[in-house]
Amino acid sequence: MQPIRANALLLLTSAVWGLAFVAQRVGMDYVGPFTFNALRFALGGAALWGVIRLRDAGRLPAVQSVAAGDASPGWVRWGLLLGAVLFGGASFQQAGLVYTTAGKAGFITGLYVVLVPLVGTWLGARHGRNVWLGALLALAGLYLLSVTGAWRMAWGDFLVFLSALFWTAHVLLVDTLTARFDSLWLAALQFGVVAVLSALAALLWETSSFQAVLGASWAILYGGLLSVGLGYTLQVVAQQYTAPAHAAIIFSLEAVFALLGGVLLLAETLTARSALGSALMLAGMLVSQRPS
């Protein structure tokens, strides 16, 4: 796969994920966050399982090239870890959407674009001054967007920020693991892990009815087939063929799609303070990825 094609797939992923904030926000009007995640990841995993079966049977020759690396048994252990990290990110994000808007959640989630190079520095990588400038811009934007009086962050914004930490680990893990193992099998396993863990959490802490699930059906369908089945699969496939910095800057556009979706589809308001904070965060994400 050529880098240009891979970047185009990552851009499509950003659009799907950004608009998914609208579906996830609407879904919270009917079911709890763990119930929503259990259903959408189970649906996405089932869809991907069908694709894998067709590929392995040789009926999808164009998809054969996405299998990377070896078939070592170690992929199961790493796939379980990848799924656990994805569960943390999806759970905190979904819970945060109960208390905050889709636009704000999209921008706060986008902090992982700055956190990825910062964590890379801690692990031994070296970055130029633009990374640190981007981090400062993003933090200033986060304050304007999320902190309300007396240095207090709204609860929903804090939960979404915690999810950004898990997304940071997820991006770094995907970058490492897709060079060693079959990307589609990794994606399918992580979907299954998230679905099972979310279902267990839902049984412990939530109550849902068939009517509630039916009310959230379109949001679950979008979240399952597109956000999970298409979006996360495209991530693990395309990230093999592009540099992490390029992937991160493309993923930053997720926040733009989330904000547009919230304003256009949910009639969410955008104040001058929120607009300035969002602009600073987006600028920080972009600046942090530019070479010094």
N, C-alpha and C positions, 0 to 999 in steps of 0.2 A: 504494500500500500504506500502511495506517495505521501510525503508530508502535507502537501496542499489538500489532498483528499482527507487525510486524518484531521487536519485543522477544521475543515468544513464539517466533519462529523461532530467534532467537539463544539462547534458553534451551534449546530442543531441541538446538541445535548443541553447547552446553556439555555436555549429558548424553551425547550421542553421543561427543564427544571424550574426556570423562572416563572413560567405560567402555572406550574404545578403548585406554587404557593397559594394561588387563588383556589384551586380545587381542594387543597389541604385545609385552607381556612374555612371553606364552606362545609367540608366534611365534619368539622368540629361542632357544627350546629346540631348534628344528629347522633354521632357516636364518639366515644372516648378516643384519645390518641393511640393507645395500644391496640384497640380493636381496629381502628382505621389502618394502622401499619400492618397488622397481622393479615388483614384481607388483601391489601394492595400488594404486599410482598409475596404472598402465596399466589396471587393472580399473575404477577410478573414472572415468578419462578416457573409456573406452569407453562406460560407462553414461551419462555426461553427453553424449557425442557423439550418442547415440540420442535423448536429450531435445531437444537443439538441432535435430536433423533434423526431429523431429515439430513443434517450435515453428515453425521456419521454413517448414514446409509448411502451417501454419495449422491443424494438428490438435490443438494444445494452446493454445487461445485464452486460457486463464487465465494462461499463462506469458508471453504476449506483453509484458505490462507490465514485466517485469523488465529488458528491454533499455533501457539508459540511455545518454545522450550520443550522440556521432556515430560514424561508421564510418571515421574517419580512419585511414590506414595506420599512424599512430604507435602504434596499439594493439598491433601485433605486437612492436615494440621494448620497450614497457612490459610486455607480457605475458611476454616472455622474462626481463626483469629480475625480475618478480614470481615466476616459476618458479624462478630461481636462488636467490632469498632463501628461498623455501619449501623448496628442496632443502637449504639449509644448516640450517634449523630442524629439518626432519624427520630429517636424517641424524645430527646431534648428539644429538637426543632419542632416536632409535632405538638408537644406539650406547650411550648412557648407560643405557638400560634393560637392557643385558646385565649391568651391574654394580650396579644399584640397584633398589629396589622400585617398584611401580607407584604406590603412594601418595605416596612421596617425590618421584618424578618429576613427579607431577601438581602438587604444591604448588610445587616449584622452577620448573616451567614457568610457573606463575601469576605469577611475578615480573614478567612483561611488563606486567601490569596497573598496576604502579607505574612501570615503566620508560617506558611510553608518555607519561604527562604529564611525566616528567622530561626526556625527549628533546624533547618539545614546548617546554619552557622554553628549552632550548638553541637551538631553532630560532626563538625569538622569542615564544612564547606565555607568558602570565602565569598563575601558579597561586597559590592561597592557602595558608595554613599547614597545612591538612589534608593536602595532597599531601606535604609534607615530614614531617609526623607519620606518615603512612602508610608512607613509605619507611623511616623508622627502625624502625617496628614490624615491617615485612617483613624487614628485614636481621637484626634480632634473632631473628626466627623462623627464618630461614635458617641462622643459626649453630647454634641448638639442634637443628635438624632434620638438618643435614648435616655440620658440622665435628666431627671425632672426634679429640680430644686434640692438644695442641701446635699449635693453630690449623691443623690439617691437614684439608682437605676431601677426602672420598672421590672417587676418580676418576670413578665414574659420576655422582655429583652435579655435579661440575664440567662434564662433558660436557652434562648437561641444562641447566645454567646458561647455557652457551654457546648452546644452542638458544633460550633465552629472549630473548637479544639479537636473534636472527634473527626470532623471532615479533614482537618489538617493531617492527622495520622492516616486517614484513609487514602488521601491523595499520594502520600509518600509510600504507603504500602503497595498501592496499585502500581506505581512507577517501578517498584522493585520486583514484584511478583509476576507481572505479566511478561517480563523478560525471561522467566524461568518455567512457567506453567501455561497450560491451555487456558486462554482468557475466558472462553465461554463456560467451561466447567467451573472456573473460579467464581464467575458471576452467579451461576446457578446455585452453587453451594452457599454463597453469602446471602442470597435471597432466602434460601431455606432456613438458614440460621436466624435471620431477622424475623421471619414469619413465626417460627416456633417460639422464640423468646418473647415476641410481642403477644402471642396467644396466651402464653403462661402468665404474663403480666396482666393481661386483660381479665383472665379468670380470677386473679387475686384482687384486683382493685377496681374493676369496672363492671357495669351491668348494661347489657344492650338487648334490644328486641329486634325481631325480624322487620318490623315497620321502620325502626330507626335505620337499620342497614339499607332498607329499600329507599329511604329518603336520601341517603348519602350515596346512592348507587352510581350516579354519573361521576361524582368526585372519586369514588373508589375505582371505577373503570379507567378514568384518566390517570390516576395515581398508579394503578397496577400495570396497565398495558403500555402507557407512554412514559411516565416518570421512572418507573422501575424497569419494566421489561425492555423498553427501548433506551431510555436515558443512561441507566447504570451499565447496561451492556455495551453501548457505544463508548462509554468512558473507558472500560477495561480493554476494549478492542483498539480504539484509536490512540490511547496513551502510549501504546507500544511504539508508535511511529512518529512521535513528535517530542520535542524537548519539554521537560517539566515546566520551564518558564513560559514557553508558548502556551502550554495547556492551561496554566494558571491564569494568564492574562485573558484567554478566551472564556474561561469559567467565570471571570469577573463580570462578564456581560449578563450572567444569570440575574444579578441584582437589578439591572436595568429592565429586563423583561418582567421581573417580579413587581417592580414599582409601577410599570405601565399597566400590568394586569390588574393590580390593586385599584388603581385610579380609574381605569376604563370599565372594568367588569364588576367591581365591588363598590364603586362610588366612594372610595376612600379619599380623604382630603389630604392635601399636601401644603403645609404651612411654609412660610419663608424660612423659618429655623430648620425645619426638616429638609427642605430643598437644599439649603446651604450645607447641612451635615451630610446629606447624601452625595452632593457634589464633591465635598472634601474626601469622603470615603472612596468614591470612584476614582478621584485623582490619585489618592494614595495607592490604590490597587494598581493603576496603570504605571505610575512613576516607579513603583517598587520593582517592576519587571523590565524597565529599560536598562540597557547596559550603561555603565558609568562612562 
